């Protein structure tokens, strides 16, 4: 762990790797029939979501390409 990572961890900030984001996007696509961004938004609205999981879902939304959102509803 780098000094920067240790400082962020001490403050309560968790760094999320692109590997984690890609893996979560893959699983969201499977759970939500290819609707990665919409699936992440639905899961963010769930009550009692873990803060680390919420940060990961927000990272997926932030990094998803525009075409990953699917057709407008």
N, C-alpha and C positions, 0 to 999 in steps of 0.2 A: 504494500500500500504506500502510495506517495504521501508526502507531507500535505499536499493540497487535498487529497482524498481523505486523509485522516482529519483535517480541519473541517471539511464539509460534513463528514460523518458525525463529528462532535457537535456541530451546530444542528444536525438533524436533516441535512440535505443529502439526498441520495443521487448519485450519478447513474444514469441509465445508458448502457452501451447500445450501439446500433444492432448488435447481435440480439440483444433482448427485445428490441423494438421489432426487428424482422420476425423473430420467433412468435411474438405476441400477435403480429399482423397475420401470420400464417394461421394460428389457432383461431383468431377472430373470424377469418375468412371461412374456416370450416364450420364454426358454430353458427355463423350468421349468413350462410349461403352466399358467400362472396362479397357481402356488404361490410367491408372492413371498417370504414369510418362510421357508418350508421350503427354497426354493432358496438363499436367502442363507445359511442355516445349513449347508447342504451345501457351499457354496463356501467357507465359513469353515473347514471341516474339511480342506480340501485342503492337502497339504504344500507348504511353501515359498511361501505366499501373501505378497504384498507388504504391508508394514504400512499403507500408505495405502489399499490396496484393502480390507484387513481393517477399517479404521476406517470406510470407506464402507459396507461390508456391515453393520456393527454399527449404523450410523446408520439404515439402511433398516429393520432389525429394530425398532429403538427407536421409529421414527416411523410404522410401519405400523399401520393401524387393526386392531382385534381381528378383524374379519371377513376380513381379508386372509390369515389363517393357514390358512384352509380347514378341511375337516372333520377331526376328530381321527382319528389313525391307530390 
